[in-house]
């Protein structure tokens, strides 16, 4: 059933984009009036990005915004994570999340508030830093929602938990916050909500994917051991590069021949390193693999097949047991994200009533990862939704649909959201979603 939905969603997107109006529906006057404040915050966050695990100043600024709005704020939860709580009488508990971190990307947007920041990555490498994934937009919308909900607290009842999460780009922040007592030291939510900017929807729109929306993402490192020697005498060696080539080709059969064709799955060898000279057969080859899926059963099948194929290739190659490859599934695993269909439809309908049906778009699932998924996977599971917020300037979007101009994607040096319609629509949409959960009848 989910695959029929994906196909229909793709068709719906192509039909919807052709009929979009040129201007977004106007948000309420108080949200529009707050944009001057939020624009200044956005420019500051964009110009001062911080890498994963280094979000000290970013977290302090977001915490300050929550405190000014009247939230009880705790910092340093799971690293640089922060939690703001506003208790406002009886009712549901709603969690809203923003991410805090930026990427090691050198900005080339030529914006007047472009980042010129450099930092030292965990590897020790000096890198440029940019909010190339829109987390600066997420934080700005987050602050706008906090300000609006505090101002309108007579209109809702319940508990609002707003969290700033570190290290999303490393798939580690949600796990760290949960391990540090997010759902035991603070109110456990009945619902989780988040948004993410979209690089292929126009600013002023909101897009939804019910059901599976983002993938399990695993990183696998394989160390292939060999018996080195001179390139003129290969018969005296066990060449790890030849073995690596065999393994790489056999890995392609996993998705093609072991996974149901209707179940999405990806196995990509993104890196291979071996050898140092033309005439030396090395003693080692290293592979780095990304593995992606939706269902947990498919994930387990993929990981088991990678290890089986790797080890058995090495045995067939004649390597002794003490020379068999090392297969390591890295700890930075991001679980797949599932948008609860009932919650998705409830929030979609509420936002549509506010911004108009022509500004609500379908979207397709992607094989990217997002550790927001961890908040909904707790026992018992918590209904969760991440919707997508259009961020592309309308003229650029029109050029892409009419003339095939390629839009800058997330994680590129050229990604530049259209701030005003993106941020105001984001605040409007998320406050509408929050009021749908917490609002008084």
Secondary structure, DSSP 8 states (H G I E B T S, - for coil): -HHHHHHHHHHHHHHHHTT--SS-----HHHHHTHHHHHHHHHHHHHT--BTT--HHHHHHHHHHHHHHT-EEEEEETTTEEEEEEEESSS-EEEEEEE--BBS----S--TT----EEE-TTS-EEE-B-TTSHHHHHHHHHHHHHHHHHTGGGB-EEEEEEEES-GGGT-HHHHHHHTTTTTTS---SEEEEEEEEEEEETT-EEE--EEEE-EEEEEEEEEE-B-EETT-GGGSB-HHHHHHHHHHHHHHHHHHTS-TTS-EEEEEEEEEE-SSTTEE-SEEEEEEEEEESSHHHHHHHHHHHHHHHHHHHHHTT--GGG--EEEE-S--B--EEE-HHHHHHHHHHHHHHH-GGGEEE----S---TTHHHHTSSS--EEEEEEEEEE-HHHHHHHHHH------TTSTT----HHHHHHHHHHHHHHHHHHHHB--
